[in-house]
Structure formats: C-alpha cells, structure tokens
Amino acid sequence: MSRKPLSLALSIAVAVSALAAAHAGELVGPGVISTGLQETSAAISPDGHTLYFMRSDFAEKDDTILVSHQRDGHWSTPEVAPFSGQWHDSEPALSPDGKRLFFVSNRPPHPGDASVTAEMNGQHFAGTHLWYVEQQADGRWGEPVHVDGAHNDGAMIYNPSVAANGDVYFSAHRADSGKLYQIYVARRTGQGYAAPERVDLGDVDHNRMDPCVDPQQRFVVYAGNEGDSLGSADLYIAFRDAGGHWGKPVHLDGGVNSPSLENAPSLGHHFGELYVSSNRQAEMRFPKNRDDSASLQRRLEAPLNGSRNLWLFDISDVLKAHGIDH
C-alpha cells in the first residue's frame, strides 16, 4: 500500500517542531515570514507587534524590506515597507524607542547622484550607504533621509544597530579592517556622526559582521568565526566593562549556533530575546514519503530547505550570568 504524502502545512509543522526541539529555538512565522526564500535581519517594534525584515533571492542581489503585523497571535502576510521596493534596500534596524528605522541602500545619496556602487578585489557590486526613516505624528514613516558621514566611505556599510544614545554600530571593510570585515561604531554628536571607530574585539585576523548592540552598550552580539565556529559563521557575544573596554568574545551556546550559517542577530522586545538568521535544515531521512512533482515542489519551496530563515532564541541565562538582568 502506498503512503499518502503529508500535506505541506503538516510537513512544515512536523519538521519545524523537530528542529526547534533540537535547537531550543522557534522558527518565526513558518510559511509566512520564514519561507523558501532568504529572510534575514529582523527588526521588532517596541510593542512586539510589528516586524520588519529583509527578503531576497539566493544570490542576495535583489533585497527588499518587508513588514508584517501580529494579529491574534499570527503574523500577517508581509508587505513591502512603504520606503522600500525600488532599490537594493537591506538590513532594517529600529532605534530602541521605535521612532527611527535605519537601513542600508544603494539608492542615490542625493538628487542627481548615481546609485551607489562598491568595489572589492576587482569586483563591482551594489554598494550601501546608511539611511533612516522617522516616524511621523500620524504613525507613518517619513521620506528616507541619507545619513551623511565617513561611515559611508567605501560604500560597504552593513547591518546597522542603534544604541539608546543614537550611536550606530555596523560592520564594514575599511582601511583598518585587515583582509576581512570588522565592527565599527559611529558616535552621534550634535553635528551628526563622528568618524567611525573600530570596536576592539581582538586581532583583525577574524571576520566579524552583523553587530547587534544592547541599547545601553553593555554587550554586543555579532556573527563571525573566532576559531571555534561550528559552521561558516556563528554568533558571539562580548561584554563591555565599566571602563568601556570590550572583553573577549564568547561563543553563544544554548542551541543558538549550529553547523549551519548563523548571522544577522537582533534583540527582541522582551529581555533575552534574540532574533537570528540561519539556514539550518530539517533532517532528511530515507526512504522518504514518496513525492509526486507537486509535493516535491511545495516542499522544496517551503522553509527549512537550506535558505536562510528567521529564528527566535532566549539568551537571558547568558546575560544574567554576566550581571545583566533587564
């Protein structure tokens, strides 16, 4: 007797449940937010009811910022954010008060300019400058504002993260980055943003990207490989002492990391919540339920197919172990 293939929804639910149990995490919006495409860079509103994120093709040449709203415990079908959809827009990040949303884009910095391009190792590609939109009195976002400053030098600024005082952390390849990417901070001043300072997390032989800074700048979570990564990139956390010095990065445990790629961390609206992008997959066992062409297509287009999806983890125990409890 042949076995009837499981429905797509049931297949996703079974796979998600098994994988989440193994990694102590929760897939965000299976089939709605997390799909068979690439989803990264979650930015959650202070009330936890609105989620901005990036969706792209596998080559990440077509990046767009989407928004979804939580209603009755479920995420709505994402829509293109009102300020996105024409340019290579990526990596949204909300200020802690939710009144500004930062992102990076290749759109022309000023009227009449050409779109931004970057060059590295002889290759030319869509570059990025820093932008933000500000919340208006009616709750809608205003027009995008280009953030002028030296942080845009080289047109390779990625994954902004904003502290409560307005300082912006980001990753970039700059003159003092070595051969790889490092993390920088552009401090907000009365005249805009100061020239970026490299965050001292150790020697520059290790790749460090995608900073997620605590609003009080007590710690930073980032993606990289400090020599003990389980995969191509894992997540690490570094704590800052009372003198302003950063401690040695610590490999995050608790199921956050896996042999797959983990990157683009961001904090949730509850203490200890950490959103993560990961391309971890459901375990494939053989013999599988026999596919027909339709069921195969649906399964390969679903989340957990090797594309990056959004996951939610709890790192509160790690924070409390370092004296941070709120």
N, C-alpha and C positions, 0 to 999 in steps of 0.2 A: 504494500500500500504506500503510495507516495505521500509525503508530508506537505501540507499546505504552508506556503511561506507566511511568516508573520507579517502583519500589517506594518507599514512604515512607522506609524506612531508608537506601536507596541515595541518594535525593534529598537527604536531610539530610546524608549523608556528603559528597556532591559539593559541595553549597552551602557547608558548613562548611569543607571543605578549601580551596576557592577564596577564601572570605572571610578565613580565618585567614592564608593566604599573603599576601593583600593588606595585612593589618593587623598581621602579626607577632605575633598573639595566638592563644590557644587557647580555644575555647568549652568551658565546664565542663559535663560530663555531658549532651551533647546528647540531648534527648528524655526525660531522667530528671530532671536538676536544671534545666537550661535548657529551657523548654517554650514553648508559645504563650501562656502567662500572663505575669505580671510577676514576675521574680525579681531581687532586689537584696540588698545588704548581707550579703556573705559573711563568716563568722567561722570560721576554720580552727583546729583544735586544735593544740597544740604538736608533736604527732607527725605531723600532716598527714593523719590517717585519719578524722577526723570533721569534717563541715561543717554549720554552722548557717547558715540564710539565711531571707529573707522572701519569701513568695509572696503575690500579691494579684491582685485584679481590675484592669481597666484604669483605673478611677476611683480606685483605691487607697483605697477605703472599707472594704474587708474584708481586713485584713492579718493574716497568721498566720506564726509562726516554725516552720520545719521543720528536720529534722535528717536527714542521710544519712551512711552509713559506707562507707569504701572497702574493698572486699574483692577480692583478686586483680586489682587494677588497675582495678576498676569501682566506680562509685558505686551504692549500694543505693537501692531505691525510697524516696523521702523519707517520713518520718512526722512528724506534728505533735509538736513538742517537748513534753515532759511538763508544762511550766509554761504552755503556750500553748493556744489553741483556743477561748477563750471571749470574749476581749476584743480590742480593736484593738491587738495587740502587733506591734512592728516593730523593725527595726534592731538585731539582736543584735551584741554586741561582746565578745570574750573578753579577759580580762586576760592579759598576756604569759605568766604561769605556767599559764594554763588553769583556774585554780581558781574564778574568778568569771566569770559571764556576765551582762553588763549589757544592758538593752534598755529601750525606752520603751513606755508603755502608757496607755490611758485608764481602766484599772481603778480602782475606788475606792481612794484612798490609804490609808485606814484603815477598819476595820469600822464600818459605819453611814454612811459617806460616800457621796455620789453619785458616779457615774462622772465623769471629768474632761472638761470641755469647754473650748474656746478660742474667742476672737472676734478677727477681724481685718477691718477695712474693712467692718464691718456684717454679716459672715458668721460664723455659728456652726458649729463642726465638732468632731469628736472631738479632744480635747486629749491632751497627753502629759506624763507625769511619768517620772522616772528610777527604774528598779528594777534589782535583780540577784538571781540565784540563786547559791548557793555549793555547791561540790562537797562531798559527804559522804564519810565514811570508806569506804563501800561503792561509791563512784564515781558514785552517782546525785546528781541535783540536789535541794537542799532547797527549801523553800517560798519563793516570791518575797518579797523584802524591799524596802519602799519606801525610797528614799534621800531623806531629808528635807533641805531646804536651799533657799536662794534661787535655785538653778539652775532650780527648777520654777516660778518666778514667770512668770505669763503662760501657763503650760501649753503652751508651744511649744518644747520641747527635743527636738532631733533628732540622730540619728547619733552616739551616744557613742563615744569611742575612749579607751582606757585606757593610761597610761604605766606603767612598771615601779614607780614610787613611789606609784602609786594616783591620781595626778592624772587627772581626766576632762576631755577636750576634747569639745566638742559645738557644734552650730550652733543659733542661736535668733534670734528677733526680740525685742529688748529696748529699753529706753529710749535706749541709746546706739548702736543699730544703724543709725540713719538710716531710710530707707524700705524697706530690704532686709534680708536675713539676714547675720549675721556669725558669726565663730567665737570661742568663749569657752573658758576653762579654769577649772574649779573645783578648787582645790588641796586635796588631802587633808590633814587635820590630825588631831591627837589627839582632837578633839571632833567629827569629822565632816568636812564640806566647807565651805571658806571661800566667801564670796560670789564669784560669777563675775567674772573679769577678761576684757575683750575682748583677743583676740590682735591685736597691731598689725601688720597686713599692708598698710597703706596707707589711703587715704581710704575712707569708707564709701559712696561712690557705686557701688561694685561689689558684686554679690551674691556671698557666699562661704558655702558649705554643706559638709556631709558631711566633716568633718576625719578624717584617718587619721594618727595621731601615731606617730612612731618611739618604741619603748619608752624610749629614753634622751633623748627630746625633742630630738634633733638636727635633725629635719626634720618637716614636716607636709605631707601631700598632701590636696588638697581640690578640690571642684567649684565652678566659678563662671565668671565672664567678666571678665577683666581688660582687655578691649578688643580682644583678638586671638583670641577663641574661634572655632573652626571651625564650631561649631553653637550650640545654645541654651545649652549648658553644656559646658565642657571641664575637664580635670584640670590642676592646677597644683601645683608643689612650692615650698616656701620653706624655707630653711635657717637655723638659729639659730647665732649666733656665740658665742664664748667668754664674751662679756659678757651673754649672754641676750637679745640683740636679734635680731629676725627680719629676714632680708634680703628683697629684692624678689622677689615670686613669679615663678617661671619656668614657662612653658608646657611641659608634658611632650611630648616627641616620641617617636620610635620606634614609631609606629603606635598608641599608646595612645589618642590623640584622633582624631576623625573628624567629618564634617559632621553626624553624629547626636548624640544626647544621651549624654554620659558622666557618671556620678556614682557616689556611694557606694563610694569606694575603701577597700580594707583590705589589710594586709600578709599575705603567706603565711608558711609556716613555714620556707622557705628564703630566704637572703639575696637581695634584689632582687625577689622575687615580689610582684606587685600584683594583687589581685582588683578587678575593675571591673564596674559595671553599665552596659550600653549597649543602645540599641535599634537599632543598626546592622542593616541588612537585606542579604540576598543580592541580587545584581544581577538584575533581571528583564529578560529578553531576549525579543523577539518575532520570529517566531512561536514560541510555547512548545509543548511537547508537549501535544497536545490533552487537556484534562481531561474526565473524567466527574464527576458530582456527588460520588462517593465520594472520588476522588483530590483533587479541589479542596478538599473539607472537611478531609482529612488534612493537606494542605499548608498550608492557612490556619491550622490549629491547631498546627502544628509551630513550633519555634524559628525565628528569623530572619524572623518575619512582621511585624516592627515593634514587638513587645512588647520589654520590657527583659529581657535575659539576662545571665548571669554569664560574664565573660571573665577569663582569666589572662594577665598580661604580665610581662616581665622588665625592670626599670628599674635593674639593677645597674650598668650603664655610667654612668648619670646620677649615682648615688650615689658611685661610685668617682671620678668627675671632681670631686667636692666633698670628697674625702678620707675618704669612709666606705667601708670595705671589709668590714664584718661587722655 
